[in-house]
Amino acid sequence: MGKLKVTMTDVNGDTRTFDDVEEGTSLMEVGKAHGVAGIMGDCGGGCACATCHVYVAEGWWDKVGEPDDIEFAMLDMVADVMKDTSRLGCQIRMNPELDGIAVTVAPASTY
């Protein structure tokens, strides 16, 4: 099983690519492990905050899919910065279908 690739643009506009991501790792875990600005993951991945809010890049939405009701409720708390492609990084787990995914960290909001 090979490593997967993720590209993240942080809240400062800096883009970094990580090509050592293990299958099953969440995007929040990737961001925290690599110190990506704006990925805090305050709840530790429990879908209980929105401090790992990302925008999924065009072309990846169908593979990532819609948020479930619980995740949507968390995203709704940050409605001022929510977009049609908003997801919580903790709820996106890497798998071979997502190899190469690109996301942008959403700007901080009132959580």
N, CA, C and O atoms as a GROMACS GRO file, in nm:
protein
  444
    1MET      N    1   0.084  -0.118   0.000
    1MET     CA    2   0.000   0.000   0.000
    1MET      C    3   0.089   0.124   0.000
    1MET      O    4   0.170   0.144   0.091
    2GLY      N    5   0.073   0.208  -0.103
    2GLY     CA    6   0.156   0.327  -0.117
    2GLY      C    7   0.106   0.444  -0.035
    2GLY      O    8  -0.003   0.441   0.022
    3LYS      N    9   0.186   0.544  -0.031
    3LYS     CA   10   0.149   0.668   0.037
    3LYS      C   11   0.064   0.754  -0.056
    3LYS      O   12   0.075   0.744  -0.178
    4LEU      N   13  -0.021   0.837   0.004
    4LEU     CA   14  -0.112   0.922  -0.072
    4LEU      C   15  -0.066   1.067  -0.065
    4LEU      O   16   0.010   1.105   0.023
    5LYS      N   17  -0.113   1.146  -0.161
    5LYS     CA   18  -0.071   1.285  -0.174
    5LYS      C   19  -0.187   1.380  -0.144
    5LYS      O   20  -0.300   1.359  -0.188
    6VAL      N   21  -0.156   1.486  -0.067
    6VAL     CA   22  -0.252   1.590  -0.031
    6VAL      C   23  -0.185   1.725  -0.052
    6VAL      O   24  -0.069   1.744  -0.014
    7THR      N   25  -0.257   1.818  -0.113
    7THR     CA   26  -0.208   1.955  -0.126
    7THR      C   27  -0.300   2.045  -0.044
    7THR      O   28  -0.422   2.043  -0.062
    8MET      N   29  -0.240   2.124   0.045
    8MET     CA   30  -0.318   2.215   0.131
    8MET      C   31  -0.265   2.358   0.115
    8MET      O   32  -0.145   2.383   0.118
    9THR      N   33  -0.360   2.449   0.098
    9THR     CA   34  -0.328   2.591   0.099
    9THR      C   35  -0.376   2.645   0.233
    9THR      O   36  -0.494   2.634   0.266
   10ASP      N   37  -0.285   2.703   0.310
   10ASP     CA   38  -0.320   2.746   0.445
   10ASP      C   39  -0.387   2.883   0.444
   10ASP      O   40  -0.408   2.942   0.338
   11VAL      N   41  -0.421   2.934   0.562
   11VAL     CA   42  -0.493   3.061   0.574
   11VAL      C   43  -0.408   3.180   0.530
   11VAL      O   44  -0.462   3.289   0.508
   12ASN      N   45  -0.277   3.160   0.517
   12ASN     CA   46  -0.189   3.268   0.471
   12ASN      C   47  -0.167   3.263   0.320
   12ASN      O   48  -0.098   3.348   0.263
   13GLY      N   49  -0.227   3.163   0.254
   13GLY     CA   50  -0.211   3.150   0.109
   13GLY      C   51  -0.092   3.066   0.067
   13GLY      O   52  -0.064   3.054  -0.052
   14ASP      N   53  -0.022   3.008   0.164
   14ASP     CA   54   0.093   2.923   0.131
   14ASP      C   55   0.044   2.781   0.099
   14ASP      O   56  -0.035   2.724   0.174
   15THR      N   57   0.092   2.727  -0.011
   15THR     CA   58   0.051   2.593  -0.055
   15THR      C   59   0.165   2.495  -0.034
   15THR      O   60   0.279   2.520  -0.073
   16ARG      N   61   0.131   2.383   0.029
   16ARG     CA   62   0.229   2.276   0.052
   16ARG      C   63   0.168   2.144   0.010
   16ARG      O   64   0.047   2.123   0.023
   17THR      N   65   0.252   2.055  -0.041
   17THR     CA   66   0.208   1.922  -0.081
   17THR      C   67   0.277   1.819   0.007
   17THR      O   68   0.397   1.825   0.032
   18PHE      N   69   0.197   1.724   0.054
   18PHE     CA   70   0.247   1.616   0.138
   18PHE      C   71   0.223   1.486   0.062
   18PHE      O   72   0.109   1.453   0.029
   19ASP      N   73   0.330   1.412   0.036
   19ASP     CA   74   0.316   1.289  -0.042
   19ASP      C   75   0.345   1.164   0.040
   19ASP      O   76   0.381   1.059  -0.014
   20ASP      N   77   0.329   1.178   0.172
   20ASP     CA   78   0.361   1.068   0.263
   20ASP      C   79   0.242   1.030   0.351
   20ASP      O   80   0.259   0.978   0.461
   21VAL      N   81   0.119   1.056   0.301
   21VAL     CA   82   0.000   1.039   0.382
   21VAL      C   83  -0.048   0.894   0.380
   21VAL      O   84  -0.065   0.835   0.273
   22GLU      N   85  -0.070   0.840   0.498
   22GLU     CA   86  -0.119   0.703   0.512
   22GLU      C   87  -0.269   0.697   0.485
   22GLU      O   88  -0.343   0.789   0.520
   23GLU      N   89  -0.313   0.589   0.423
   23GLU     CA   90  -0.456   0.566   0.404
   23GLU      C   91  -0.524   0.565   0.542
   23GLU      O   92  -0.469   0.509   0.637
   24GLY      N   93  -0.642   0.626   0.551
   24GLY     CA   94  -0.717   0.631   0.677
   24GLY      C   95  -0.690   0.755   0.760
   24GLY      O   96  -0.764   0.782   0.855
   25THR      N   97  -0.586   0.831   0.726
   25THR     CA   98  -0.554   0.954   0.797
   25THR      C   99  -0.651   1.063   0.755
   25THR      O  100  -0.681   1.077   0.636
   26SER      N  101  -0.701   1.141   0.851
   26SER     CA  102  -0.791   1.251   0.816
   26SER      C  103  -0.711   1.372   0.770
   26SER      O  104  -0.593   1.387   0.802
   27LEU      N  105  -0.777   1.458   0.694
   27LEU     CA  106  -0.711   1.581   0.650
   27LEU      C  107  -0.675   1.669   0.768
   27LEU      O  108  -0.574   1.741   0.764
   28MET      N  109  -0.755   1.665   0.875
   28MET     CA  110  -0.721   1.740   0.996
   28MET      C  111  -0.589   1.688   1.054
   28MET      O  112  -0.503   1.767   1.094
   29GLU      N  113  -0.574   1.557   1.059
   29GLU     CA  114  -0.450   1.499   1.112
   29GLU      C  115  -0.330   1.536   1.026
   29GLU      O  116  -0.222   1.564   1.079
   30VAL      N  117  -0.348   1.538   0.896
   30VAL     CA  118  -0.240   1.579   0.804
   30VAL      C  119  -0.200   1.723   0.834
   30VAL      O  120  -0.082   1.754   0.849
   31GLY      N  121  -0.300   1.810   0.843
   31GLY     CA  122  -0.272   1.952   0.869
   31GLY      C  123  -0.203   1.976   1.001
   31GLY      O  124  -0.107   2.053   1.007
   32LYS      N  125  -0.250   1.911   1.105
   32LYS     CA  126  -0.188   1.928   1.237
   32LYS      C  127  -0.046   1.873   1.239
   32LYS      O  128   0.044   1.937   1.294
   33ALA      N  129  -0.025   1.757   1.179
   33ALA     CA  130   0.108   1.695   1.180
   33ALA      C  131   0.212   1.780   1.108
   33ALA      O  132   0.331   1.776   1.142
   34HIS      N  133   0.166   1.858   1.009
   34HIS     CA  134   0.259   1.938   0.930
   34HIS      C  135   0.252   2.087   0.962
   34HIS      O  136   0.311   2.169   0.892
   35GLY      N  137   0.181   2.123   1.068
   35GLY     CA  138   0.175   2.262   1.111
   35GLY      C  139   0.111   2.356   1.010
   35GLY      O  140   0.154   2.470   0.995
   36VAL      N  141   0.008   2.309   0.941
   36VAL     CA  142  -0.062   2.392   0.842
   36VAL      C  143  -0.141   2.500   0.916
   36VAL      O  144  -0.227   2.470   0.998
   37ALA      N  145  -0.111   2.626   0.886
   37ALA     CA  146  -0.177   2.739   0.952
   37ALA      C  147  -0.327   2.736   0.928
   37ALA      O  148  -0.374   2.728   0.814
   38GLY      N  149  -0.403   2.741   1.037
   38GLY     CA  150  -0.548   2.743   1.030
   38GLY      C  151  -0.613   2.610   1.063
   38GLY      O  152  -0.734   2.605   1.087
   39ILE      N  153  -0.536   2.502   1.064
   39ILE     CA  154  -0.590   2.371   1.103
   39ILE      C  155  -0.555   2.351   1.251
   39ILE      O  156  -0.441   2.321   1.286
   40MET      N  157  -0.656   2.367   1.336
   40MET     CA  158  -0.633   2.352   1.479
   40MET      C  159  -0.684   2.220   1.533
   40MET      O  160  -0.620   2.159   1.618
   41GLY      N  161  -0.799   2.176   1.485
   41GLY     CA  162  -0.853   2.049   1.531
   41GLY      C  163  -0.876   2.046   1.681
   41GLY      O  164  -0.840   1.948   1.747
   42ASP      N  165  -0.935   2.151   1.734
   42ASP     CA  166  -0.952   2.163   1.879
   42ASP      C  167  -1.026   2.046   1.943
   42ASP      O  168  -0.995   2.010   2.057
   43CYS      N  169  -1.120   1.986   1.874
   43CYS     CA  170  -1.197   1.875   1.934
   43CYS      C  171  -1.130   1.740   1.911
   43CYS      O  172  -1.182   1.637   1.953
   44GLY      N  173  -1.015   1.740   1.844
   44GLY     CA  174  -0.943   1.616   1.822
   44GLY      C  175  -1.003   1.527   1.715
   44GLY      O  176  -0.969   1.409   1.707
   45GLY      N  177  -1.090   1.581   1.634
   45GLY     CA  178  -1.147   1.502   1.524
   45GLY      C  179  -1.284   1.445   1.554
   45GLY      O  180  -1.330   1.356   1.483
   46GLY      N  181  -1.350   1.496   1.657
   46GLY     CA  182  -1.480   1.445   1.696
   46GLY      C  183  -1.599   1.512   1.630
   46GLY      O  184  -1.714   1.488   1.670
   47CYS      N  185  -1.574   1.596   1.532
   47CYS     CA  186  -1.681   1.669   1.461
   47CYS      C  187  -1.761   1.754   1.560
   47CYS      O  188  -1.883   1.764   1.550
   48ALA      N  189  -1.690   1.814   1.657
   48ALA     CA  190  -1.756   1.893   1.759
   48ALA      C  191  -1.713   2.039   1.757
   48ALA      O  192  -1.747   2.116   1.847
   49CYS      N  193  -1.638   2.077   1.655
   49CYS     CA  194  -1.600   2.217   1.637
   49CYS      C  195  -1.582   2.237   1.487
   49CYS      O  196  -1.613   2.147   1.408
   50ALA      N  197  -1.533   2.350   1.447
   50ALA     CA  198  -1.510   2.373   1.304
   50ALA      C  199  -1.370   2.428   1.281
   50ALA      O  200  -1.349   2.508   1.190
   51THR      N  201  -1.275   2.386   1.364
   51THR     CA  202  -1.140   2.441   1.356
   51THR      C  203  -1.051   2.363   1.260
   51THR      O  204  -0.929   2.375   1.264
   52CYS      N  205  -1.114   2.284   1.173
   52CYS     CA  206  -1.040   2.216   1.065
   52CYS      C  207  -1.118   2.232   0.934
   52CYS      O  208  -1.110   2.148   0.844
   53HIS      N  209  -1.194   2.342   0.925
   53HIS     CA  210  -1.279   2.372   0.810
   53HIS      C  211  -1.192   2.395   0.686
   53HIS      O  212  -1.100   2.476   0.688
   54VAL      N  213  -1.224   2.322   0.580
   54VAL     CA  214  -1.152   2.337   0.453
   54VAL      C  215  -1.252   2.351   0.338
   54VAL      O  216  -1.368   2.311   0.348
   55TYR      N  217  -1.202   2.409   0.229
   55TYR     CA  218  -1.276   2.414   0.105
   55TYR      C  219  -1.214   2.311   0.012
   55TYR      O  220  -1.094   2.314  -0.014
   56VAL      N  221  -1.295   2.220  -0.037
   56VAL     CA  222  -1.248   2.116  -0.129
   56VAL      C  223  -1.233   2.177  -0.267
   56VAL      O  224  -1.323   2.246  -0.315
   57ALA      N  225  -1.120   2.151  -0.332
   57ALA     CA  226  -1.093   2.207  -0.464
   57ALA      C  227  -1.188   2.150  -0.569
   57ALA      O  228  -1.238   2.038  -0.558
   58GLU      N  229  -1.211   2.232  -0.670
   58GLU     CA  230  -1.296   2.192  -0.781
   58GLU      C  231  -1.246   2.060  -0.839
   58GLU      O  232  -1.125   2.038  -0.853
   59GLY      N  233  -1.338   1.974  -0.872
   59GLY     CA  234  -1.302   1.844  -0.929
   59GLY      C  235  -1.292   1.733  -0.827
   59GLY      O  236  -1.288   1.615  -0.864
   60TRP      N  237  -1.288   1.768  -0.699
   60TRP     CA  238  -1.276   1.667  -0.593
   60TRP      C  239  -1.405   1.645  -0.516
   60TRP      O  240  -1.417   1.547  -0.442
   61TRP      N  241  -1.502   1.734  -0.532
   61TRP     CA  242  -1.624   1.728  -0.451
   61TRP      C  243  -1.698   1.596  -0.465
   61TRP      O  244  -1.741   1.539  -0.365
   62ASP      N  245  -1.713   1.547  -0.587
   62ASP     CA  246  -1.787   1.422  -0.608
   62ASP      C  247  -1.720   1.304  -0.538
   62ASP      O  248  -1.788   1.212  -0.492
   63LYS      N  249  -1.588   1.307  -0.530
   63LYS     CA  250  -1.516   1.198  -0.463
   63LYS      C  251  -1.524   1.210  -0.311
   63LYS      O  252  -1.528   1.110  -0.240
   64VAL      N  253  -1.527   1.333  -0.262
   64VAL     CA  254  -1.534   1.356  -0.118
   64VAL      C  255  -1.676   1.338  -0.067
   64VAL      O  256  -1.699   1.273   0.035
   65GLY      N  257  -1.771   1.394  -0.139
   65GLY     CA  258  -1.911   1.381  -0.102
   65GLY      C  259  -1.961   1.487  -0.006
   65GLY      O  260  -1.884   1.566   0.048
   66GLU      N  261  -2.091   1.487   0.012
   66GLU     CA  262  -2.159   1.583   0.099
   66GLU      C  263  -2.132   1.553   0.246
   66GLU      O  264  -2.109   1.438   0.283
   67PRO      N  265  -2.136   1.657   0.330
   67PRO     CA  266  -2.126   1.633   0.475
   67PRO      C  267  -2.254   1.568   0.526
   67PRO      O  268  -2.362   1.590   0.471
   68ASP      N  269  -2.242   1.486   0.632
   68ASP     CA  270  -2.363   1.430   0.693
   68ASP      C  271  -2.427   1.539   0.779
   68ASP      O  272  -2.375   1.650   0.788
   69ASP      N  273  -2.539   1.508   0.842
   69ASP     CA  274  -2.616   1.608   0.918
   69ASP      C  275  -2.537   1.667   1.034
   69ASP      O  276  -2.546   1.787   1.060
   70ILE      N  277  -2.460   1.585   1.103
   70ILE     CA  278  -2.382   1.634   1.219
   70ILE      C  279  -2.274   1.731   1.171
   70ILE      O  280  -2.255   1.838   1.228
   71GLU      N  281  -2.202   1.691   1.065
   71GLU     CA  282  -2.098   1.778   1.012
   71GLU      C  283  -2.158   1.907   0.958
   71GLU      O  284  -2.102   2.015   0.978
   72PHE      N  285  -2.271   1.898   0.890
   72PHE     CA  286  -2.335   2.018   0.836
   72PHE      C  287  -2.373   2.114   0.949
   72PHE      O  288  -2.361   2.235   0.934
   73ALA      N  289  -2.418   2.061   1.062
   73ALA     CA  290  -2.453   2.145   1.176
   73ALA      C  291  -2.331   2.220   1.228
   73ALA      O  292  -2.342   2.336   1.267
   74MET      N  293  -2.215   2.155   1.230
   74MET     CA  294  -2.091   2.221   1.273
   74MET      C  295  -2.053   2.329   1.172
   74MET      O  296  -2.015   2.440   1.211
   75LEU      N  297  -2.064   2.298   1.044
   75LEU     CA  298  -2.032   2.396   0.941
   75LEU      C  299  -2.127   2.514   0.946
   75LEU      O  300  -2.088   2.628   0.918
   76ASP      N  301  -2.250   2.488   0.982
   76ASP     CA  302  -2.350   2.595   0.989
   76ASP      C  303  -2.313   2.699   1.094
   76ASP      O  304  -2.357   2.814   1.087
   77MET      N  305  -2.232   2.659   1.193
   77MET     CA  306  -2.186   2.754   1.296
   77MET      C  307  -2.094   2.859   1.236
   77MET      O  308  -2.080   2.969   1.291
   78VAL      N  309  -2.030   2.828   1.124
   78VAL     CA  310  -1.938   2.921   1.059
   78VAL      C  311  -1.996   2.966   0.925
   78VAL      O  312  -1.924   2.980   0.826
   79ALA      N  313  -2.126   2.987   0.924
   79ALA     CA  314  -2.198   3.019   0.800
   79ALA      C  315  -2.139   3.140   0.728
   79ALA      O  316  -2.152   3.150   0.606
   80ASP      N  317  -2.075   3.231   0.801
   80ASP     CA  318  -2.019   3.349   0.737
   80ASP      C  319  -1.903   3.317   0.644
   80ASP      O  320  -1.872   3.396   0.555
   81VAL      N  321  -1.838   3.203   0.663
   81VAL     CA  322  -1.727   3.164   0.575
   81VAL      C  323  -1.753   3.030   0.505
   81VAL      O  324  -1.665   2.976   0.440
   82MET      N  325  -1.874   2.978   0.520
   82MET     CA  326  -1.908   2.850   0.458
   82MET      C  327  -1.930   2.868   0.308
   82MET      O  328  -1.985   2.969   0.263
   83LYS      N  329  -1.885   2.770   0.231
   83LYS     CA  330  -1.904   2.768   0.086
   83LYS      C  331  -1.971   2.637   0.048
   83LYS      O  332  -1.986   2.547   0.130
   84ASP      N  333  -2.010   2.627  -0.078
   84ASP     CA  334  -2.070   2.502  -0.128
   84ASP      C  335  -1.976   2.384  -0.116
   84ASP      O  336  -2.021   2.269  -0.112
   85THR      N  337  -1.845   2.410  -0.111
   85THR     CA  338  -1.747   2.301  -0.104
   85THR      C  339  -1.686   2.288   0.036
   85THR      O  340  -1.577   2.232   0.050
   86SER      N  341  -1.754   2.341   0.137
   86SER     CA  342  -1.703   2.333   0.274
   86SER      C  343  -1.716   2.192   0.329
   86SER      O  344  -1.818   2.125   0.312
   87ARG      N  345  -1.610   2.149   0.396
   87ARG     CA  346  -1.611   2.023   0.471
   87ARG      C  347  -1.522   2.042   0.592
   87ARG      O  348  -1.441   2.134   0.598
   88LEU      N  349  -1.538   1.954   0.689
   88LEU     CA  350  -1.447   1.951   0.804
   88LEU      C  351  -1.338   1.850   0.772
   88LEU      O  352  -1.366   1.736   0.735
   89GLY      N  353  -1.214   1.892   0.787
   89GLY     CA  354  -1.102   1.804   0.755
   89GLY      C  355  -1.100   1.676   0.836
   89GLY      O  356  -1.051   1.574   0.789
   90CYS      N  357  -1.155   1.681   0.957
   90CYS     CA  358  -1.157   1.561   1.041
   90CYS      C  359  -1.249   1.454   0.986
   90CYS      O  360  -1.238   1.337   1.022
   91GLN      N  361  -1.341   1.492   0.899
   91GLN     CA  362  -1.439   1.398   0.846
   91GLN      C  363  -1.401   1.343   0.709
   91GLN      O  364  -1.474   1.263   0.651
   92ILE      N  365  -1.287   1.387   0.656
   92ILE     CA  366  -1.238   1.336   0.528
   92ILE      C  367  -1.118   1.249   0.554
   92ILE      O  368  -1.011   1.299   0.590
   93ARG      N  369  -1.135   1.120   0.537
   93ARG     CA  370  -1.026   1.023   0.558
   93ARG      C  371  -0.968   0.985   0.424
   93ARG      O  372  -1.040   0.956   0.328
   94MET      N  373  -0.837   0.985   0.418
   94MET     CA  374  -0.769   0.956   0.293
   94MET      C  375  -0.786   0.811   0.251
   94MET      O  376  -0.779   0.718   0.332
   95ASN      N  377  -0.810   0.794   0.123
   95ASN     CA  378  -0.818   0.662   0.061
   95ASN      C  379  -0.763   0.678  -0.080
   95ASN      O  380  -0.746   0.791  -0.127
   96PRO      N  381  -0.735   0.568  -0.150
   96PRO     CA  382  -0.674   0.579  -0.283
   96PRO      C  383  -0.753   0.666  -0.380
   96PRO      O  384  -0.693   0.728  -0.468
   97GLU      N  385  -0.884   0.673  -0.366
   97GLU     CA  386  -0.965   0.756  -0.455
   97GLU      C  387  -0.937   0.906  -0.435
   97GLU      O  388  -0.960   0.986  -0.526
   98LEU      N  389  -0.889   0.943  -0.316
   98LEU     CA  390  -0.860   1.083  -0.285
   98LEU      C  391  -0.713   1.119  -0.304
   98LEU      O  392  -0.672   1.230  -0.270
   99ASP      N  393  -0.633   1.027  -0.358
   99ASP     CA  394  -0.491   1.053  -0.380
   99ASP      C  395  -0.476   1.175  -0.471
   99ASP      O  396  -0.525   1.176  -0.584
  100GLY      N  397  -0.407   1.279  -0.420
  100GLY     CA  398  -0.385   1.401  -0.496
  100GLY      C  399  -0.483   1.514  -0.464
  100GLY      O  400  -0.476   1.620  -0.525
  101ILE      N  401  -0.572   1.491  -0.369
  101ILE     CA  402  -0.673   1.593  -0.334
  101ILE      C  403  -0.608   1.725  -0.295
  101ILE      O  404  -0.498   1.728  -0.238
  102ALA      N  405  -0.678   1.833  -0.328
  102ALA     CA  406  -0.633   1.967  -0.291
  102ALA      C  407  -0.745   2.036  -0.213
  102ALA      O  408  -0.862   2.030  -0.251
  103VAL      N  409  -0.707   2.101  -0.102
  103VAL     CA  410  -0.801   2.176  -0.020
  103VAL      C  411  -0.738   2.308   0.021
  103VAL      O  412  -0.615   2.323   0.022
  104THR      N  413  -0.824   2.402   0.055
  104THR     CA  414  -0.781   2.532   0.108
  104THR      C  415  -0.842   2.548   0.245
  104THR      O  416  -0.962   2.527   0.264
  105VAL      N  417  -0.759   2.584   0.342
  105VAL     CA  418  -0.807   2.606   0.477
  105VAL      C  419  -0.893   2.731   0.480
  105VAL      O  420  -0.853   2.837   0.431
  106ALA      N  421  -1.012   2.719   0.538
  106ALA     CA  422  -1.104   2.833   0.547
  106ALA      C  423  -1.049   2.936   0.646
  106ALA      O  424  -0.980   2.900   0.741
  107PRO      N  425  -1.079   3.062   0.623
  107PRO     CA  426  -1.035   3.164   0.720
  107PRO      C  427  -1.103   3.143   0.854
  107PRO      O  428  -1.214   3.090   0.861
  108ALA      N  429  -1.037   3.184   0.960
  108ALA     CA  430  -1.092   3.169   1.095
  108ALA      C  431  -1.222   3.245   1.106
  108ALA      O  432  -1.241   3.350   1.044
  109SER      N  433  -1.309   3.192   1.186
  109SER     CA  434  -1.439   3.253   1.211
  109SER      C  435  -1.466   3.243   1.360
  109SER      O  436  -1.380   3.200   1.437
  110THR      N  437  -1.583   3.281   1.400
  110THR     CA  438  -1.623   3.264   1.539
  110THR      C  439  -1.674   3.122   1.555
  110THR      O  440  -1.775   3.085   1.494
  111TYR      N  441  -1.608   3.044   1.635
  111TYR     CA  442  -1.644   2.903   1.647
  111TYR      C  443  -1.748   2.886   1.750
  111TYR      O  444  -1.793   2.774   1.776
   0.00000   0.00000   0.00000
